[in-house]
Amino acid sequence: MYRNGVLEKEGFPVEEVSDYVADPGNTVWFDLCSPSPEDLGVIGEELGLHELAVEDVLSDHQRPKVDVYDNHLFITVYGVHFDDGHLDPVEVNVFVTANALVTVRENDHFDIGAVTRRWDATSRRAGHGVAFLLHGLLDYVVDSQFALVQDLDGQAEALEESLFEDEVRDGRELQRTMYVLRKNTTRLRKITMPMREVVGTLLRRDQEIVADPVLAPYYEDVYDHVLRVNEWVESIRDMLANVRETRLSQQGFRLNEIMKRVTSWAAIIAVPTMITGFYGQNVPYPGSGQGWGFWMSGFLVAVTSVALYMVFKRKDWL
């Protein structure tokens, strides 16, 4: 509980929230992690939260959004978390009233401690109440997404460069890396694209709950980061699409090279087969029954094979 921008009390039970929010000079933040329906019911009664907003918390995989009710806002955002190399977003629901902020985390993979440290680092703006707390939370969420998209961009560039290495790594490993990267990028896009609408709604001047002229530039900075993340994600998707097309082109080119070599060797083998097959007929032929006839056929096989090899090599078929 903050009073006039100064932290005064921590660790109090949820039943006391209504007593503190009754004083306009107080600002209360309450955090719930994987709460039960009963816990949500208690905080809902304390702050007078709309039943539809409470129901949305109990429904998994909500789209990032802002719902506007008479006495509060309901916001859904996602933190980023990696589980064995795969992106596993963590849903965070936020209730915002005139002087109370309630965060409801899907699980403890969202580092709420990092958010509180960010609030403590900018405590000089704590006097702006709920708008200050909400900005710190959104700023942390967007910065985490920004850091992740930077990492994905680095992976995409490394993948792109690896396509043209002299020693191309195993095709299955390359394909799996490409698949995981595309999957993570797609998941990230689903949680970053709606953030433009979320922050844009909060920037509207008719949102009296978080409207604060002093903090408006800070919210606009968060909005700018959201736009940059969205543009970067789209750039990565385009890059991965180009990598996939390039990989397919390389495979097609490689297949053509193999077919040329197989065809060339088949032609070389076909000539000796033709000559020996011809001389193997039960008809007289030059040198039939004589030693020099055998040596002449061998000479023809060798000369013709070497000639074909040189022709195919000059054409870069071998």
C-alpha positions as CSV (number, residue, x, y, z in Angstrom):
1,M,0.0,0.0,0.0
2,Y,1.3,3.4,-1.1
3,R,0.2,6.6,0.5
4,N,1.0,9.8,-1.3
5,G,3.7,8.0,-3.3
6,V,5.4,6.4,-0.2
7,L,5.3,2.7,0.5
8,E,3.7,2.3,3.9
9,K,2.5,-1.3,4.3
10,E,3.1,-4.8,2.8
11,G,1.7,-8.3,3.3
12,F,-1.7,-7.4,4.5
13,P,-4.7,-9.8,3.8
14,V,-7.0,-9.3,0.9
15,E,-9.9,-8.6,3.3
16,E,-8.3,-5.2,4.2
17,V,-8.1,-4.0,0.6
18,S,-11.5,-2.3,0.6
19,D,-10.5,-0.4,3.8
20,Y,-7.4,1.1,2.1
21,V,-9.0,1.9,-1.2
22,A,-11.7,3.9,0.6
23,D,-9.1,6.6,1.2
24,P,-8.3,8.4,-2.1
25,G,-4.8,9.1,-0.9
26,N,-3.9,5.4,-0.9
27,T,-2.8,3.3,-3.8
28,V,-3.0,-0.5,-3.4
29,W,-1.3,-3.2,-5.4
30,F,-2.4,-6.9,-4.8
31,D,-0.8,-9.9,-6.6
32,L,-2.4,-13.3,-7.1
33,C,-0.6,-16.3,-8.6
34,S,-2.8,-19.2,-9.9
35,P,-5.7,-18.2,-7.6
36,S,-8.8,-20.3,-6.9
37,P,-12.2,-19.1,-7.9
38,E,-12.8,-18.4,-4.2
39,D,-9.8,-16.1,-4.0
40,L,-11.0,-14.2,-7.1
41,G,-14.4,-13.9,-5.6
42,V,-13.0,-12.3,-2.5
43,I,-11.0,-9.7,-4.4
44,G,-13.9,-9.1,-6.7
45,E,-16.2,-8.3,-3.7
46,E,-13.5,-6.0,-2.1
47,L,-13.1,-3.9,-5.3
48,G,-16.5,-4.3,-6.9
49,L,-15.2,-6.0,-10.0
50,H,-17.5,-7.0,-12.8
51,E,-18.4,-10.6,-13.0
52,L,-17.5,-10.9,-16.7
53,A,-14.0,-9.7,-15.9
54,V,-13.6,-12.2,-13.1
55,E,-14.9,-15.0,-15.4
56,D,-12.3,-14.0,-18.1
57,V,-9.6,-14.7,-15.5
58,L,-10.8,-18.2,-15.0
59,S,-10.9,-18.8,-18.8
60,D,-7.5,-19.7,-20.2
61,H,-5.8,-18.2,-23.3
62,Q,-7.5,-14.8,-23.5
63,R,-6.4,-12.5,-26.3
64,P,-4.4,-9.5,-25.1
65,K,-7.1,-6.8,-24.7
66,V,-8.5,-4.0,-22.6
67,D,-12.1,-4.1,-21.4
68,V,-13.6,-0.9,-20.0
69,Y,-16.2,-1.2,-17.2
70,D,-17.9,1.5,-15.1
71,N,-15.5,1.5,-12.2
72,H,-12.4,-0.3,-13.5
73,L,-10.4,-1.6,-16.5
74,F,-9.6,-5.2,-17.2
75,I,-6.4,-5.8,-19.1
76,T,-4.9,-9.1,-20.4
77,V,-1.2,-9.2,-21.4
78,Y,1.4,-12.0,-21.7
79,G,4.8,-12.4,-20.3
80,V,7.4,-14.4,-22.2
81,H,8.9,-17.7,-20.9
82,F,11.0,-20.4,-22.5
83,D,10.4,-24.0,-21.8
84,D,13.1,-26.3,-23.3
85,G,13.7,-23.9,-26.2
86,H,10.0,-23.4,-26.9
87,L,8.1,-20.1,-26.2
88,D,5.5,-20.6,-23.5
89,P,3.6,-17.3,-22.9
90,V,2.4,-16.6,-19.4
91,E,-1.0,-14.9,-19.1
92,V,-1.2,-11.9,-16.8
93,N,-4.6,-10.4,-16.0
94,V,-4.8,-6.9,-14.5
95,F,-7.7,-5.1,-12.7
96,V,-7.3,-1.4,-12.6
97,T,-9.4,0.9,-10.5
98,A,-9.0,4.5,-9.4
99,N,-6.5,3.6,-6.7
100,A,-5.9,-0.1,-6.9
101,L,-4.1,-2.5,-9.2
102,V,-4.6,-6.2,-9.0
103,T,-2.3,-8.6,-11.0
104,V,-3.4,-12.2,-11.5
105,R,-0.6,-14.4,-12.9
106,E,-1.2,-17.7,-14.6
107,N,1.8,-19.2,-12.9
108,D,5.1,-18.2,-11.3
109,H,7.0,-18.2,-14.5
110,F,6.2,-14.5,-14.8
111,D,8.8,-12.7,-12.7
112,I,6.8,-10.3,-10.6
113,G,9.9,-9.5,-8.6
114,A,11.4,-7.8,-11.7
115,V,8.3,-5.6,-11.9
116,T,8.6,-4.5,-8.3
117,R,12.3,-3.7,-8.7
118,R,11.4,-1.5,-11.7
119,W,8.8,0.3,-9.5
120,D,11.4,0.8,-6.8
121,A,14.0,2.1,-9.3
122,T,11.5,4.8,-10.4
123,S,9.9,5.5,-7.1
124,R,10.1,9.2,-7.6
125,R,7.0,8.9,-9.9
126,A,5.1,6.7,-7.3
127,G,3.0,9.7,-6.4
128,H,1.0,9.3,-9.6
129,G,-0.7,6.2,-8.2
130,V,-2.2,3.5,-10.3
131,A,-1.0,5.0,-13.5
132,F,2.6,4.7,-12.3
133,L,2.1,1.0,-11.3
134,L,0.4,0.1,-14.5
135,H,3.1,1.8,-16.6
136,G,5.9,-0.2,-14.8
137,L,4.1,-3.5,-15.4
138,L,3.4,-2.8,-19.1
139,D,7.0,-1.4,-19.6
140,Y,8.4,-4.6,-18.2
141,V,6.2,-6.8,-20.3
142,V,7.0,-4.9,-23.5
143,D,10.7,-4.7,-22.8
144,S,10.8,-8.5,-22.2
145,Q,9.1,-9.0,-25.6
146,F,11.6,-6.6,-27.1
147,A,14.5,-8.5,-25.7
148,L,13.0,-11.8,-27.0
149,V,12.5,-10.5,-30.5
150,Q,16.1,-9.3,-30.6
151,D,17.2,-12.8,-29.7
152,L,15.0,-14.4,-32.4
153,D,16.3,-11.9,-34.9
154,G,19.9,-13.0,-34.1
155,Q,18.9,-16.7,-34.5
156,A,17.2,-16.0,-37.8
157,E,20.3,-14.2,-39.1
158,A,22.6,-17.0,-38.0
159,L,20.2,-19.5,-39.7
160,E,20.3,-17.4,-42.9
161,E,24.1,-17.3,-42.9
162,S,24.4,-21.0,-42.3
163,L,22.7,-21.8,-45.6
164,F,25.7,-20.6,-47.5
165,E,28.5,-22.2,-45.4
166,D,30.9,-24.5,-47.3
167,E,30.1,-27.3,-44.8
168,V,26.3,-27.3,-44.5
169,R,25.2,-28.9,-41.3
170,D,22.9,-31.9,-41.2
171,G,19.7,-31.2,-43.1
172,R,17.4,-32.6,-40.3
173,E,19.0,-30.4,-37.7
174,L,18.6,-27.3,-40.0
175,Q,15.0,-28.2,-40.7
176,R,14.2,-28.6,-37.0
177,T,15.9,-25.3,-36.1
178,M,13.9,-23.6,-38.8
179,Y,10.7,-25.1,-37.5
180,V,11.2,-24.2,-33.9
181,L,12.2,-20.6,-34.8
182,R,9.1,-20.2,-37.0
183,K,6.9,-21.6,-34.3
184,N,8.3,-19.3,-31.6
185,T,7.9,-16.3,-33.9
186,T,4.3,-17.2,-34.7
187,R,3.5,-17.5,-31.0
188,L,5.2,-14.2,-30.2
189,R,3.3,-12.5,-33.0
190,K,0.0,-13.6,-31.5
191,I,0.8,-11.9,-28.2
192,T,2.5,-8.8,-29.5
193,M,0.1,-7.7,-32.3
194,P,-2.8,-7.0,-30.0
195,M,-0.5,-5.0,-27.7
196,R,-0.8,-2.0,-30.0
197,E,-4.5,-1.9,-29.3
198,V,-4.0,-2.4,-25.6
199,V,-1.6,0.5,-25.1
200,G,-3.4,2.7,-27.7
201,T,-6.6,2.3,-25.7
202,L,-4.8,3.4,-22.5
203,L,-3.4,6.5,-24.3
204,R,-6.9,7.7,-25.2
205,R,-7.7,10.9,-23.2
206,D,-11.2,9.6,-22.1
207,Q,-9.6,6.9,-19.9
208,E,-9.8,8.8,-16.7
209,I,-8.5,6.0,-14.5
210,V,-5.0,6.1,-16.0
211,A,-5.1,9.5,-17.6
212,D,-2.1,11.5,-16.3
213,P,-0.4,14.3,-18.3
214,V,2.9,13.7,-16.5
215,L,3.0,10.0,-17.4
216,A,1.6,10.3,-20.9
217,P,5.1,10.5,-22.5
218,Y,6.1,7.3,-20.7
219,Y,3.1,5.5,-22.0
220,E,3.8,6.8,-25.5
221,D,7.4,5.4,-25.1
222,V,5.9,2.0,-24.3
223,Y,3.6,2.4,-27.4
224,D,6.7,3.1,-29.5
225,H,8.4,0.0,-28.3
226,V,5.2,-2.0,-29.1
227,L,5.3,-0.7,-32.7
228,R,9.0,-1.6,-33.0
229,V,8.4,-5.1,-31.7
230,N,5.6,-5.7,-34.1
231,E,7.7,-4.4,-37.1
232,W,10.6,-6.6,-36.0
233,V,8.4,-9.7,-35.7
234,E,7.1,-9.1,-39.2
235,S,10.7,-8.6,-40.4
236,I,11.7,-12.0,-38.8
237,R,8.7,-13.7,-40.4
238,D,9.8,-12.4,-43.8
239,M,13.4,-13.4,-43.2
240,L,12.3,-17.0,-42.2
241,A,10.1,-17.2,-45.3
242,N,13.1,-16.2,-47.4
243,V,15.3,-18.8,-45.6
244,R,12.7,-21.5,-46.3
245,E,12.5,-20.5,-50.0
246,T,16.3,-20.4,-50.3
247,R,16.6,-23.8,-48.6
248,L,14.1,-25.3,-51.1
249,S,15.9,-23.7,-54.0
250,Q,19.2,-25.2,-52.7
251,Q,17.6,-28.6,-52.4
252,G,16.3,-28.3,-56.0
253,F,19.7,-27.2,-57.3
254,R,21.4,-30.1,-55.4
255,L,18.9,-32.6,-56.8
256,N,19.7,-31.3,-60.3
257,E,23.4,-31.7,-59.7
258,I,22.9,-35.3,-58.5
259,M,20.7,-36.1,-61.6
260,K,23.3,-34.7,-63.9
261,R,26.0,-36.8,-62.3
262,V,23.9,-40.0,-62.3
263,T,22.9,-39.4,-66.0
264,S,26.5,-38.8,-67.0
265,W,27.8,-41.9,-65.3
266,A,24.9,-43.9,-66.9
267,A,26.0,-42.7,-70.3
268,I,29.6,-43.6,-69.7
269,I,28.6,-47.1,-68.6
270,A,26.2,-47.5,-71.5
271,V,28.9,-47.2,-74.1
272,P,31.0,-50.2,-72.9
273,T,27.8,-52.1,-72.5
274,M,26.8,-51.4,-76.1
275,I,30.2,-52.4,-77.5
276,T,30.6,-55.6,-75.5
277,G,27.0,-56.4,-76.2
278,F,27.5,-55.9,-79.9
279,Y,30.7,-58.1,-80.0
280,G,28.9,-60.7,-77.9
281,Q,26.4,-61.5,-80.7
282,N,26.7,-64.8,-82.4
283,V,27.9,-63.2,-85.7
284,P,31.4,-62.7,-87.2
285,Y,33.0,-59.4,-86.3
286,P,36.3,-57.8,-87.0
287,G,38.9,-59.7,-85.0
288,S,36.5,-62.5,-84.2
289,G,38.5,-65.4,-82.8
290,Q,41.7,-63.4,-82.7
291,G,43.6,-61.7,-79.9
292,W,43.8,-58.3,-81.6
293,G,40.0,-58.2,-81.8
294,F,39.7,-58.4,-78.0
295,W,42.3,-55.6,-77.6
296,M,40.6,-53.4,-80.2
297,S,37.2,-53.7,-78.3
298,G,39.0,-52.8,-75.0
299,F,40.6,-49.9,-76.7
300,L,37.3,-48.6,-78.0
301,V,35.7,-48.9,-74.5
302,A,38.5,-47.0,-72.9
303,V,38.7,-44.2,-75.5
304,T,35.0,-43.7,-75.7
305,S,34.6,-43.6,-71.9
306,V,37.4,-41.1,-71.4
307,A,36.0,-38.9,-74.2
308,L,32.5,-38.9,-72.6
309,Y,34.0,-38.1,-69.2
310,M,36.0,-35.1,-70.6
311,V,32.9,-33.8,-72.4
312,F,30.7,-34.1,-69.3
313,K,33.4,-32.6,-67.1
314,R,33.7,-29.6,-69.4
315,K,30.0,-29.1,-69.2
316,D,30.2,-29.3,-65.4
317,W,28.0,-32.3,-65.3
318,L,30.5,-34.2,-63.2
